[in-house]
Amino acid sequence: MSRRSWNFARFTVVFLSIACVLVVVLNHSSAQNTPSTQTATPAEPTVEQNHKNIQVLKGLPESQLIPVMNFMATSLGVRCNYCHVNKDGNWDYASDEKGEKKSAREMITMVTGINKNSFRGNPEVSCYTCHRGRSSVQHTLAFPLPSPEPRPSAAPSPATGTAASPPGRHRRRHPGWPAPGRAAWAAARARR
């Protein structure tokens, strides 16, 4: 292929690509500006429109209420009656009689705030993050942490001039693990 025909082919490809992009952009913008011929579907009712005493979950679509409640109950390992009042088989969901319901509202507000302020509204933190299926918070660390045991100082080795490690100890033992006894050493030697 000659240089002239190669340049013409390149020009043609670039020109057609630009034309296709313009057609797509123009079609997209004209579709947004034309009035829709379809009728808009009515918006789903929110939970506060259908239920009494909704304070924190305002704006939540009705179809999401039960899945949200199930998620919270599973995250805490509880059932509906943990927060809601059930008298003789009759549920009174609007009642604020139980303190757990007030706590749940405070926790929902806290989690929503954390996600909004720290994670740009993405649901990174949830009830399960701290509760892990239990009604009390599951702590990952017990405070205060135990202070580490001081290492025994060994006398410098005559050959190297550095402190020698204790005989038979290749790794530092975790302070919470039991010290190996004679039976453990005998079992380890027998396996060799």
N, C-alpha and C positions, 0 to 999 in steps of 0.2 A: 504494500500500500504506500503510495507516495505521500510526501509530507503535506501536500495541498489537500488531498482527499482525507487524510487523517485529521487535519484541522477542521474541515467541513463536517466530518462525522462527530467530532467533539462538540462543535458549535450546535449541531442539530440536537444532540442529546441534552445539552444544557438548556437550550431553548424550550424543548418539549417538557423537561422537568419543571422549569419555572412556570410554564403554561398550566401544567397539571396542578401545581401548588396553588396558583391563583384561582383556578376553577373550584378547587376544594374549599378554599377560604371564602370565596364569594358565595358559594352554595350554603356554607355553614352560617355566615352572617345574615343572609337573606332568610334562612329558615328561622332564625331567632327573631327577626323583625316582623315577620308575618303573623297575623293573629291566628291562634290555634283554632282549627275547625272541630277538634274533639272537645267534648265537655269535660271539665275538670271533675275528678272524683272527689267526693266530700272527704275532708280530713277526718282521720280517726279521732274519736273523742278521747280526751285525756282522763286520767284517773280522778282528778278533783271534780270533774263534771259528773261522774257516776258514783262516787263514794264520798262519805262524810269524813270529816276530820283528817283530810290529807294535808300535811304540813310541809314535808320535806320533798316528797316525790312529785311535786307539781310539774306539769308539763309532760309527764311520762305517758306514752300511749297506753290505752286500756289493755291492749293485747300483751303488753310487757309486764304488767303488774304481777301476775302469778309466777312467771319465770324469775323475776327479781326476788320475790319473797322466797321462792324455793332455793335460789342461790344463797341468800342470806341464812336461811335455816340450815342448809347443808354445810355452809362455811363454819357455823357455830355448833353443829351437831345437835340441833334442837328441833322441836316441832312448833307448829303454829301457836300452841297454848303457852309457849315461853313468853311471848309478848302480848298475845291477844287473849281476851277474856272469853271463857266458855262456861256458861252457867247452865247446868242440866241439859247439855247437848245443844244449847242455843248460843251461837257465836255473836258476840258484840264487838265487831272489829273497830268501831269508832271509839270505844271506851279507852280512857287514859288511866284506868285504875291501876295498871301494873307499871312499876318503875322501870322495868326492862324495856318498855316501849319508848320511854323518854330517853333512856340510854342509847337505844337503837337510832333514834332520830339524831342525837348528838354525834354518834359514830358515822352515820351516813353523811352528815354535814362535814365532819372532819375529813373523811375519805374523799369526798367530792372536792373539798378545798385543796387537799394535797395533790390530787390529780390535776386540778385546774392550774395551780400555782407552780408546781414542780415538773409536770409532765405535759404541759400544753393541752390539757383536757383529755389526753389519752388515758384509758383505764388501766394504769399500771399497778395501782394499789387497790386492794379490795378487802372485804372482811376476812377472806381466807389468808391474806398475807400475814396477819398476826394471830388469828384464832386457830387455824389449821384443824378445823373440825371439832373444836372444844369451846365450851361457853366461856372459859377463862382464857386470857391471852397466853399463848405459848411463847415463852421467852427463849431466845436462842442462846443467850449467855447468862450465867448466874453471876450476879454482882455481889460483892466484890470478887474479883478473880483472885485465886490463890497466888501468893508471891512465890516466885521460883526459888528452889533450894539453891544455896550457894554451892559452887563446885569445890570439891576438896582440892587443896593445893598440894601438888606433888613436888618432891625435891627434884632438882635438875638432874637429868641423866648424865653420868660421867662421860659417855661417848659423844653425845651430841650437844650437851650443854643446855638442852631444853627440858621442860617438864615431861616426864614419861607418863603415858596413859596407864591406868590401872590394868593389871594383867587380865586378859580374857574379855576386856570390854572394848568392843569395836565401835559401838554406837552409844550415844547418850540416851539413857532411859528416861521416859516420860515420868514426871514426878508423881502422877496419879496411878501408875501401874505398879503392881506388886513386885517386890524384888525377887529375882529367881532364887530358889532355894537349892539345896543339894540334889533333891529329887529331879528338878528341872534340868540341872546340869548333867546328871547321870542319864536322863532320858535323851538329851541332845547328843551325848557321847555315844550312846548305844545306837542311835540312828546313823552314825557315820560309817 
